[in-house]
């Protein structure tokens, strides 16, 4: 082990209790109130595109500006691409300039959150409360009044225009 790596680790050790406290607070931030499905990720493999499966069930991220949903501002509802649970209303969508569809808030009770340390510093990751599919990350740099930016992978969503019936929920095996 290199001395620099060891020293960096020792210097970061005092921050671990703070990161743990942050994780517990963020996990309690949004808890799903919908009935979770007890299905393996493989259940969804032949029901959605390969790109959607990788994002939803392997926590991949699509390239910025690759989703047509990023610039779509029609009235309607955004549902989970896997189980069809409504997740966002179009009235809460805004242009964040990030290249991913962004919202100021989800539909209450339809998301669960957890801490993600993939980039070293903690981020709050959110998932569909029904199928557990990874949707994106929530940040505290959004517009007033809530100040939240729910940054979503477009491939993890399906848009249903206002006036169109919402699709039946999938996954009730």
VEXDO-689250 format. One record per residue: residue number from 1; residue in three letters; x, z, y of N, C-alpha, C in turn. Coordinates in steps of 0.05 Angstrom, whole numbers. Example, Ala and Ser with C-alpha at 12.3 -4.5 7.8 and 13.67 -1.06 7.14 Angstrom:
2
(site 1,'Ala',(264,156,-114),(246,156,-90),(264,156,-66))
(site 2,'Ser',(257,142,-45),(273,143,-21),(258,157,1))
This chain:
173
(site 1,'Unk',(17,0,-23),(0,0,0),(18,0,25))
(site 2,'Unk',(11,-16,44),(26,-17,69),(21,8,86))
(site 3,'Unk',(41,17,99),(39,41,115),(18,38,137))
(site 4,'Unk',(16,14,149),(-3,8,170),(-32,11,160))
(site 5,'Unk',(-37,2,135),(-63,4,123),(-70,33,119))
(site 6,'Unk',(-51,48,108),(-56,77,103),(-61,92,130))
(site 7,'Unk',(-46,86,150),(-50,100,176),(-77,92,188))
(site 8,'Unk',(-84,67,186),(-111,59,197),(-133,74,183))
(site 9,'Unk',(-131,76,156),(-151,91,141),(-152,120,149))
(site 10,'Unk',(-129,133,152),(-129,161,160),(-141,165,188))
(site 11,'Unk',(-136,146,206),(-147,148,233),(-177,144,233))
(site 12,'Unk',(-187,128,215),(-216,122,214),(-231,144,199))
(site 13,'Unk',(-218,160,183),(-232,180,166),(-249,199,182))
(site 14,'Unk',(-241,209,206),(-258,228,220),(-285,215,229))
(site 15,'Unk',(-286,189,230),(-311,176,239),(-331,173,216))
(site 16,'Unk',(-323,178,191),(-342,174,169),(-367,191,171))
(site 17,'Unk',(-366,216,179),(-391,231,182),(-410,219,202))
(site 18,'Unk',(-399,208,223),(-416,195,243),(-429,170,232))
(site 19,'Unk',(-415,154,216),(-426,131,204),(-448,138,184))
(site 20,'Unk',(-444,159,169),(-464,168,150),(-489,177,165))
(site 21,'Unk',(-486,192,187),(-509,201,202),(-524,177,214))
(site 22,'Unk',(-509,157,223),(-521,133,234),(-537,119,212))
(site 23,'Unk',(-527,118,188),(-540,104,166),(-566,118,160))
(site 24,'Unk',(-566,145,159),(-590,160,152),(-611,156,174))
(site 25,'Unk',(-603,156,199),(-622,152,221),(-634,124,220))
(site 26,'Unk',(-618,104,215),(-628,76,215),(-646,72,191))
(site 27,'Unk',(-639,84,168),(-656,80,144),(-684,91,149))
(site 28,'Unk',(-686,112,165),(-712,124,171),(-726,109,193))
(site 29,'Unk',(-712,91,207),(-723,77,230),(-748,61,223))
(site 30,'Unk',(-747,46,202),(-769,29,194),(-772,32,163))
(site 31,'Unk',(-794,43,155),(-799,45,127),(-824,29,121))
(site 32,'Unk',(-823,14,100),(-846,-3,92),(-869,14,83))
(site 33,'Unk',(-893,6,90),(-917,19,80),(-933,2,61))
(site 34,'Unk',(-922,-22,55),(-936,-39,35),(-926,-33,7))
(site 35,'Unk',(-942,-39,-12),(-934,-34,-40),(-911,-53,-48))
(site 36,'Unk',(-889,-42,-56),(-866,-58,-64),(-870,-69,-92))
(site 37,'Unk',(-861,-94,-96),(-863,-106,-122),(-840,-97,-140))
(site 38,'Unk',(-845,-95,-165),(-824,-87,-184),(-815,-112,-200))
(site 39,'Unk',(-802,-130,-185),(-794,-156,-197),(-764,-160,-192))
(site 40,'Unk',(-750,-172,-211),(-722,-177,-208),(-719,-202,-189))
(site 41,'Unk',(-696,-204,-176),(-691,-228,-159),(-695,-254,-175))
(site 42,'Unk',(-689,-254,-200),(-691,-279,-216),(-720,-289,-218))
(site 43,'Unk',(-740,-271,-214),(-768,-279,-215),(-773,-300,-194))
(site 44,'Unk',(-759,-299,-171),(-764,-316,-148),(-748,-343,-149))
(site 45,'Unk',(-729,-345,-167),(-710,-367,-168),(-724,-395,-168))
(site 46,'Unk',(-745,-398,-184),(-758,-424,-186),(-782,-427,-167))
(site 47,'Unk',(-787,-407,-150),(-810,-407,-133),(-802,-413,-104))
(site 48,'Unk',(-777,-412,-97),(-767,-418,-70),(-742,-435,-72))
(site 49,'Unk',(-734,-446,-49),(-710,-463,-49),(-685,-447,-56))
(site 50,'Unk',(-664,-461,-64),(-639,-448,-70),(-628,-434,-46))
(site 51,'Unk',(-630,-447,-22),(-620,-435,2),(-635,-409,9))
(site 52,'Unk',(-661,-410,6),(-678,-386,11),(-671,-364,-9))
(site 53,'Unk',(-667,-371,-34),(-660,-351,-54),(-634,-337,-48))
(site 54,'Unk',(-614,-353,-39),(-588,-341,-33),(-590,-322,-9))
(site 55,'Unk',(-605,-329,11),(-609,-311,34),(-625,-286,26))
(site 56,'Unk',(-648,-291,13),(-666,-269,7),(-655,-249,-14))
(site 57,'Unk',(-642,-260,-35),(-635,-243,-57),(-605,-240,-63))
(site 58,'Unk',(-588,-254,-47),(-559,-250,-48),(-549,-242,-21))
(site 59,'Unk',(-567,-238,-2),(-560,-230,26),(-541,-249,40))
(site 60,'Unk',(-544,-274,34),(-528,-295,48),(-539,-298,76))
(site 61,'Unk',(-525,-313,93),(-535,-319,120),(-534,-349,124))
(site 62,'Unk',(-555,-361,134),(-555,-389,140),(-539,-395,166))
(site 63,'Unk',(-530,-419,168),(-515,-427,192),(-532,-425,217))
(site 64,'Unk',(-521,-415,240),(-538,-415,264),(-546,-443,272))
(site 65,'Unk',(-569,-445,284),(-581,-470,294),(-588,-490,271))
(site 66,'Unk',(-589,-480,247),(-596,-498,224),(-626,-497,218))
(site 67,'Unk',(-641,-477,229),(-669,-475,222),(-687,-486,244))
(site 68,'Unk',(-706,-503,237),(-725,-513,257),(-742,-491,268))
(site 69,'Unk',(-744,-468,254),(-760,-446,264),(-748,-433,289))
(site 70,'Unk',(-722,-437,293),(-709,-425,316),(-722,-433,342))
(site 71,'Unk',(-729,-458,345),(-740,-469,370),(-770,-473,369))
(site 72,'Unk',(-783,-462,349),(-812,-465,346),(-826,-442,360))
(site 73,'Unk',(-843,-448,379),(-857,-427,394),(-887,-431,394))
(site 74,'Unk',(-898,-443,373),(-926,-446,369),(-939,-420,362))
(site 75,'Unk',(-965,-417,366),(-980,-393,359),(-983,-392,328))
(site 76,'Unk',(-977,-369,317),(-981,-367,288),(-967,-342,277))
(site 77,'Unk',(-963,-342,251),(-952,-319,237),(-929,-328,220))
(site 78,'Unk',(-908,-313,219),(-884,-318,203),(-887,-300,178))
(site 79,'Unk',(-886,-312,155),(-889,-298,129),(-863,-300,113))
(site 80,'Unk',(-859,-281,95),(-836,-281,77),(-837,-307,60))
(site 81,'Unk',(-815,-321,59),(-814,-346,43),(-818,-341,14))
(site 82,'Unk',(-813,-317,4),(-817,-312,-25),(-845,-302,-30))
(site 83,'Unk',(-852,-278,-21),(-878,-266,-29),(-901,-272,-10))
(site 84,'Unk',(-896,-284,13),(-916,-292,33),(-927,-269,49))
(site 85,'Unk',(-914,-246,48),(-923,-223,65),(-920,-230,94))
(site 86,'Unk',(-940,-227,111),(-936,-232,140),(-916,-211,151))
(site 87,'Unk',(-896,-222,166),(-874,-205,176),(-873,-204,206))
(site 88,'Unk',(-878,-227,219),(-877,-228,249),(-900,-244,260))
(site 89,'Unk',(-909,-237,284),(-928,-253,299),(-913,-269,320))
(site 90,'Unk',(-923,-293,326),(-909,-310,345),(-907,-298,373))
(site 91,'Unk',(-926,-281,380),(-925,-269,407),(-901,-251,411))
(site 92,'Unk',(-887,-244,389),(-863,-227,391),(-837,-243,387))
(site 93,'Unk',(-839,-270,387),(-816,-287,384),(-804,-293,412))
(site 94,'Unk',(-777,-295,413),(-764,-302,438),(-738,-317,432))
(site 95,'Unk',(-728,-331,452),(-703,-346,449),(-680,-328,455))
(site 96,'Unk',(-666,-319,434),(-643,-301,438),(-618,-316,445))
(site 97,'Unk',(-617,-342,440),(-593,-358,445),(-573,-355,422))
(site 98,'Unk',(-581,-342,400),(-562,-337,378),(-562,-360,358))
(site 99,'Unk',(-583,-376,358),(-586,-397,338),(-602,-390,313))
(site 100,'Unk',(-613,-366,314),(-631,-357,292),(-658,-349,305))
(site 101,'Unk',(-680,-352,290),(-706,-342,301),(-703,-312,306))
(site 102,'Unk',(-713,-304,330),(-710,-276,338),(-737,-266,348))
(site 103,'Unk',(-742,-240,342),(-768,-228,349),(-762,-200,361))
(site 104,'Unk',(-781,-191,378),(-778,-165,390),(-788,-142,372))
(site 105,'Unk',(-804,-149,352),(-813,-129,333),(-827,-142,309))
(site 106,'Unk',(-826,-129,286),(-840,-139,263),(-869,-129,262))
(site 107,'Unk',(-884,-138,243),(-911,-127,238),(-906,-99,227))
(site 108,'Unk',(-918,-79,238),(-914,-51,231),(-918,-46,201))
(site 109,'Unk',(-898,-33,189),(-900,-25,161),(-892,-47,141))
(site 110,'Unk',(-885,-71,150),(-879,-93,132),(-849,-97,127))
(site 111,'Unk',(-832,-81,140),(-803,-83,136),(-792,-56,127))
(site 112,'Unk',(-770,-58,113),(-754,-34,107),(-726,-40,118))
(site 113,'Unk',(-712,-19,126),(-685,-23,137),(-665,-6,121))
(site 114,'Unk',(-640,-15,123),(-617,0,111),(-592,-7,126))
(site 115,'Unk',(-572,10,124),(-546,4,137),(-530,-16,121))
(site 116,'Unk',(-517,-34,135),(-500,-55,123),(-472,-51,135))
(site 117,'Unk',(-453,-49,118),(-425,-46,127),(-408,-70,120))
(site 118,'Unk',(-420,-93,115),(-405,-117,107),(-384,-125,128))
(site 119,'Unk',(-389,-120,153),(-370,-127,174),(-354,-102,184))
(site 120,'Unk',(-352,-82,168),(-338,-57,173),(-356,-38,190))
(site 121,'Unk',(-363,-46,215),(-380,-29,231),(-409,-31,221))
(site 122,'Unk',(-424,-10,224),(-451,-10,213),(-470,-28,229))
(site 123,'Unk',(-487,-42,214),(-509,-57,226),(-534,-49,210))
(site 124,'Unk',(-557,-53,223),(-582,-47,209),(-593,-73,198))
(site 125,'Unk',(-595,-73,172),(-605,-97,157),(-635,-91,151))
(site 126,'Unk',(-651,-112,151),(-679,-108,144),(-688,-127,122))
(site 127,'Unk',(-707,-117,107),(-717,-131,83),(-748,-132,84))
(site 128,'Unk',(-759,-152,71),(-788,-153,66),(-795,-128,51))
(site 129,'Unk',(-816,-114,60),(-824,-89,47),(-837,-93,20))
(site 130,'Unk',(-845,-118,14),(-859,-124,-11),(-841,-133,-33))
(site 131,'Unk',(-826,-155,-28),(-808,-166,-49),(-779,-157,-46))
(site 132,'Unk',(-772,-144,-24),(-745,-134,-20),(-726,-156,-10))
(site 133,'Unk',(-736,-180,-4),(-719,-202,5),(-706,-196,32))
(site 134,'Unk',(-680,-201,33),(-664,-197,58),(-673,-217,79))
(site 135,'Unk',(-680,-208,102),(-689,-225,124),(-668,-229,145))
(site 136,'Unk',(-655,-207,153),(-635,-209,175),(-626,-181,184))
(site 137,'Unk',(-619,-179,209),(-609,-154,221),(-623,-149,247))
(site 138,'Unk',(-627,-124,253),(-639,-116,279),(-617,-103,296))
(site 139,'Unk',(-618,-112,322),(-598,-103,341),(-613,-90,365))
(site 140,'Unk',(-598,-75,381),(-611,-62,404),(-605,-77,431))
(site 141,'Unk',(-603,-103,429),(-597,-119,453),(-619,-138,460))
(site 142,'Unk',(-644,-132,452),(-667,-149,457),(-679,-143,485))
(site 143,'Unk',(-700,-159,491),(-713,-155,517),(-731,-130,518))
(site 144,'Unk',(-737,-121,542),(-756,-99,546),(-783,-106,534))
(site 145,'Unk',(-800,-88,528),(-796,-60,532),(-782,-46,509))
(site 146,'Unk',(-781,-58,485),(-770,-44,462),(-739,-46,460))
(site 147,'Unk',(-728,-68,471),(-699,-72,470),(-688,-80,443))
(site 148,'Unk',(-706,-88,425),(-698,-96,398),(-696,-126,395))
(site 149,'Unk',(-676,-135,379),(-674,-164,371),(-674,-165,341))
(site 150,'Unk',(-695,-173,329),(-698,-177,301),(-688,-205,295))
(site 151,'Unk',(-664,-208,287),(-651,-234,283),(-655,-242,254))
(site 152,'Unk',(-670,-264,250),(-679,-271,223),(-667,-297,214))
(site 153,'Unk',(-662,-299,188),(-655,-325,176),(-681,-342,174))
(site 154,'Unk',(-680,-366,186),(-704,-383,185),(-712,-390,157))
(site 155,'Unk',(-693,-394,139),(-699,-403,112),(-714,-380,97))
(site 156,'Unk',(-712,-356,107),(-726,-333,94),(-755,-331,103))
(site 157,'Unk',(-763,-348,122),(-790,-347,132),(-805,-373,128))
(site 158,'Unk',(-831,-371,129),(-849,-394,129),(-868,-390,152))
(site 159,'Unk',(-873,-411,169),(-890,-409,192),(-918,-418,184))
(site 160,'Unk',(-938,-402,191),(-966,-409,187),(-979,-411,215))
(site 161,'Unk',(-988,-435,223),(-999,-439,249),(-1025,-424,253))
(site 162,'Unk',(-1031,-415,277),(-1056,-401,284),(-1079,-419,275))
(site 163,'Unk',(-1099,-407,264),(-1123,-422,254),(-1121,-430,225))
(site 164,'Unk',(-1096,-431,215),(-1092,-438,187),(-1094,-412,170))
(site 165,'Unk',(-1105,-414,146),(-1107,-390,130),(-1080,-381,121))
(site 166,'Unk',(-1076,-355,121),(-1051,-344,110),(-1050,-349,80))
(site 167,'Unk',(-1027,-355,69),(-1025,-361,41),(-1030,-335,25))
(site 168,'Unk',(-1039,-338,0),(-1043,-315,-18),(-1016,-303,-23))
(site 169,'Unk',(-1015,-277,-25),(-990,-263,-32),(-981,-272,-60))
(site 170,'Unk',(-955,-276,-63),(-943,-283,-89),(-929,-259,-101))
(site 171,'Unk',(-928,-260,-127),(-912,-240,-141),(-928,-220,-157))
(site 172,'Unk',(-954,-222,-156),(-971,-205,-172),(-971,-216,-201))
(site 173,'Unk',(-952,-207,-217),(-949,-217,-244),(-968,-203,-263))
